[in-house]
Amino acid sequence: MTSRRARVGVRVVLTAFLVAFAALSPLGPGLAAAQAPTSCTTASGSTQVGGSPGALFGGLSDADLARELDLARDAGMFAVRIDVDWSVIEPVRGDRDWSVPDRMVDAITARGMCVLGIVTYAPEWARVATAVDEDYGRPADPGRFAEFAGAAAERYRDRISLWEIWNEPNLATYFKPAPDPVVYALMLRGAYRAITRANPDAVVVAGGMAPGSAAAGGIPAVAFVLTLYELGAVRYTDALNVHPFTFPGLPNDAPAAGDADGNSAMVLWPIRDIMVARGDAAKPVWMTAVGAPTGTAEGAVSEEGQASTVRILLNATVGNSWLGPSFVYAIRDNGTDESVLDDNFGIVRRDYTPKPALADVRDFTRLYPPNAGR
């Protein structure tokens, strides 16, 4: 959600990419193809709104899981974004336990909502050696990551048809030791092929790119997209993806001088221009984390400011068919300490009392109802 790294020279990246592709073993025999239901893929239109509850969602009690999902459904959300976390499912190599995502998927689909599954986070045994002790170390072998993505798509082929490949791959925070578009391009290519072999109707979305600065160790979103195009990797995704975080400012605030990428809502249109110029005008840009934290921490906003942020971004999808769907981050606060930024992204508080943003989501989904594309 912060930081980026300056873009490396295109020639150097292309050379490294070609070497890496040559070294990457092709995937083995494809998983058995199955015709997945298309209702969720056709429902994921521009003005549709989903919920992105965050990494703690899988550890909720059954009662809290049910209550949070009921709230999302009643707010008109068509889908819920969840981690299909490799590090949770296979902490020991070869021993996979799918019980955590199974429970979430069962609960979401039982309420008639779609699942957006994020294939993400390598277990310790699969991380690159220079980040083996880091929770968000990138995979050492993109091919092994792709095999896991294919196994997930095969397991959930009748229940998940929307997939996102990693989370915020342009940030050092989630791609340790540092973001690398060459490695991510390999991951995207392999995961796309594996997922669509298992489920030919799946929609595969690139990992959401977040704001930050090159000085903080990340790669600016526009530069990251340009490099993916130079590498030929964008063909392996059905949509690009931005996390348009702008707090403590609003999405339509002018960015500070020299910091246009610090407001990632402002990079949506330059990215669109790149896509059109590259012949990808039909490809949308999803927003899989839309929101702002309330509370007293540095960078937090008022509850009215959070509501304005959500309202502005949802309204931006109206008349811009290339933009969206949008996933509100988060449905419910992670905690009760108002001085902790990450505890306060919810549109309802920890005790389920609503913040003003909940009403804005409900108002929007009444105008643009869920499942209209089914």
N, C-alpha and C positions, 0 to 999 in steps of 0.2 A: 504494500500500500504506500511505500515510499521508495525513493532512490532509484537511480539508473546509471548506466555506464555509457561512455562515448562510443559511438559506432566505429567499428574497425573498418579498415579499407576493404572495399568490395572485392578486389582481386585476391587479397589474402583470405577472406572468408570463403570465396568460391573455391579456391585451391584446397583449403582445409575440408570443405564440404565434399568435394569430389573424392578426396582421399578417404574420408570417413565412409562415404557411400560404398566405395570399392571394398572397404574392410568389413562392412556390415554384412553378416551372413543373411541370405534370404530367409524369410519365414518358412517354416515347414508346411506340410500339407494343411490346407485350409480347414477350418472348423465346418461342420455340416451346415450348409445354408438353410435358413428357415425364413419363411415369409412372415415378418412381424406386422402387428397391427399398425395402420398408418394414421390412426386418429390423432395421436399426439404430434406427429410430424406435421399434419395439416392444420392442427390447432395452434401451432406456434407462430401466429401472425404478428405483425408489427406492433399492434396496440395491446397485445396480451400481456398480462402481469403475472409474474410468479413470485415465490418467496425463496430467499436464500438464508436459511437459519444459522449457518455456520458449523464449525467443526464439533462443537459440544452437543449437537443435536442427537447424535447416535447414542449418547450416554444418558439421555433422559429416562426417567421412569415411564412405565406404560401410560400412567395417568397424564403426566405432563406432555408426553408425545402426542397423545390423543387430543388433549386440549389445545395444544399449539396448532395442530393440523386442522382441527375444527375451526379455529379462528381464521386460519389462512383460507380455507374453503369458503367460509361465510363472508370473507372480505372480497371474494370473487377471484382469487388466484387460481390460475389454470394448472400450475405446476409448482413443484418444490425441488430445489437444487440441493443435492446431498453429496457428501464425499463417499466415493467407493475407493477407500483408502488402502492401498497395497500394503502399507506398513502395519495396518491393523489386521488385515485379512491373512497375510503371510509373514508373520514376524520370524518364523523359522522356515528356511527354504524347503519347499516341497510340501509343506503342511498348511493348507488353506482352510480357514474357518470363515464362512460367509455370514455368520449369524447376525452381526451388527448391521450390514446393509440389508439383509433379508427382512429384518424387523421394520426398518424404515420404509422399504419398498412396499411391503405388505400393507402397512398402515396408510401410506399415501394413496396407493391404487385402490384400496378399499373405499376411499372417499371420492372416487371418480376423478382424481387429479393425476396429472402426468408427473413423471420423474425425470429430472435432468441430473444425470450421474456424472460426477467429476472423477475421472481416472487420475489418481494423483498419489504423490508421496511414496518414495521408495523405502522399503525396510532397510535396516542397518546393513544386512548382508549384501544388499544390491546397490548400495551407494558408491559413488566415486570415492576413491581412496582419500582424496584431499578433504572430504567432508563426511567421512564415515561416522563421526560422532555428532553430526548435526541433524536435528530433527527433519530439516527440509533439504538435506543433501540430494543432489540430482542423481538419477540412475547412472551407474557405470556403463551399462550396456543398453542402448535404446532398443535393441532387438528383444531383450528379456522383458522390458517394459511393454513392448507391443504384444508380446505373448500373453501377459497378464490382462491387457486391455481386451484382447480377443476372448479370453476365458470369461471375463466379466460380461461382455456382450452376448456370449453364448448362454451363460447362466440366466441372464435377464432378458433374453430376446423377445419374450412375450409380454414383458412388463416395462422395459426401458428402451425407448427408441431415440432419446435425446442424450448425447454424450458430449462432455467438455474435456479437453485434453490438458490436464494440469491446471494449476492456479497461479496467476500472475508470474508467468515465466520470464518476464522482462525485469524482475526485481531480484536483487541479491538475497532478500529475505527468504524467498521461496524457491531459489534455484542455486543453493550454495554449492561450491564456494563463490560463484559469480554467474550471472546470466550469460548464456552462450547460445546465440541463434542457430549455430550449426548443429549443436546437440539437440536443441529443441526441434529443429527441422527434421532431424532423423526420427525423433520420438513421434512427431506429428504424422510423418509419412507411414511409419510402421503401425501406429495405433489406428490410423484411418483405414489402412488395408485390412488389418485384423478385425476391426469392428464391423466393417461393411461386408466382409466375408461371412461373419456370423449372422449379420442382420442387414441384408441389402437395402432395407428401407430406412436405416438409421440416419439421423442428422448428426453430423460430427462438427463441433464448434471448437475453434481455437481457444486456448486458455485466455481468460480475461486479463488485459494489460492495465496496469494501475499507474497513477502519477508518481512523480519523483524527480530526481535530478541525477545527472551523470556524476556529479561530485559525490553523491552518496552511494555509488557503486551499482547503479542500475543502467538500463538502456532506455532512452525515451521511446514512447510508444510509436511515434511516426518513424523513427529510425529503425526500430525493431521490425515494423511492417515492411519497410523498404528492403531490409535485408532478407526477410522471408521471401519476398518477391524475387529478389536477385538469385536466391537459392532454388527457386522453383517449387517452394514448399507450400504456397497458398493453394495450389491445386488439390492438396490433401486436406481440405477443410471446406465445409459447406457454408461457413460464416466466420467472419472475424469477430472480435469480442473486446470490449473496453469496459473497465470499471471506472465510471466517470465521477470519482471522488473529488470534491472541490472544497471541503470544509477547511477552515471556518467560513470561507466565502460561499456564495451561491453559484450555481452552474453558469449563470449568465453574467457574472461579474467579469470585468476585464482583468486578465492576468497581470501580475506585476511585470515591469519592464525586464526583458531578458529571461522570463520564466513562464513562457507560454505553455510548456509541458507540465507545469505544476498544477494546472487546472485541466484535468484530463477530459472534462466535457468539451473543452475547446479543441481537442485533437480529433474529435469525431469527424468533422468536416474535412480537414486535410487528409485524413485516412480515406474518407470516401472519394476524394479527388484522385488519390493514388489508385484506388480500385477501379474507378472509371477509366483512367488513363491506361490501365493495364488490361482492359477488356473484361473486368469483373463487375460491371454495373448491376448485374442481376443478383450478386451475392450480398446478403445483408450484414449488418454489424449489430450483434447482440450486445446487451448490457446486463451482465449476470450478477452485478452487485451495485445497486443504486441506493444511496442513503447518506446519512451523516450522524455522528454521535452527539447525543445530548449530554448534559452534565456540567461539571465544573473543571474538567481537565483542560490543559492548554490545547487549543484546536477544536474544542467542543463548541456546539452551537446551542441556541435556545430551542425549545420544542417547536416554536413557531418557525424557526429557521430550518429545522429538519423537515417540517411539513412543506415549506416552500421549495426546498431542494427536491423532494420527491415529486411534488406537483409539476415543477418546471421540467424535469426529465421525462416524466410520463407524457406530458403534453407535447414534448418535442417529437414523439413518435407519430403524432397525428399529422397526416399530410406528408410524412417522410417514410414511405413504405420500405425504404432500405434500412431503417433504424428500428431495432427492437426484435423480439420481445425484451421486456425489462424484468429483472428479478430484484425485489426489494430486500436489501440487507440492513437490518435483520427483521425477522418477525417479532421476536421477543428479546428483551435485554438478557445478556449473559450473566449479569450479576446486579448487585444493588449499590455498589460503591460508585457514587457519581464522580469521584476523582480519577477513576480508571477509564480511559478512553474506550477500550474494547468491551467494557461491560454495558455500554449504553447506546448501541446502534439500533435497538428494537423500536418498532412502531407501537409496541405495548411494553409496559414496564415488567419487571420480573414477576410481579403479583398479578399480571394480566390486565391491569388498569390501562386504558388507552391513552396514547399521546395523540395530538392533533393529526399527525400524519396518517393514522389509521382511517380517519374519515375521508381524507383526500384519496386514499387508495380505493375505498368503497365507492366514492363518487365517480371515480374514473372507470371502475369496472362495471358500474351500472350503465354508463354511456357506451362502453366497449366490452360487452359481456364475455366471459370465458367460453371457450369451446365454440366460438362463432364459426371457426373454420372447419369444424368437423362435418 
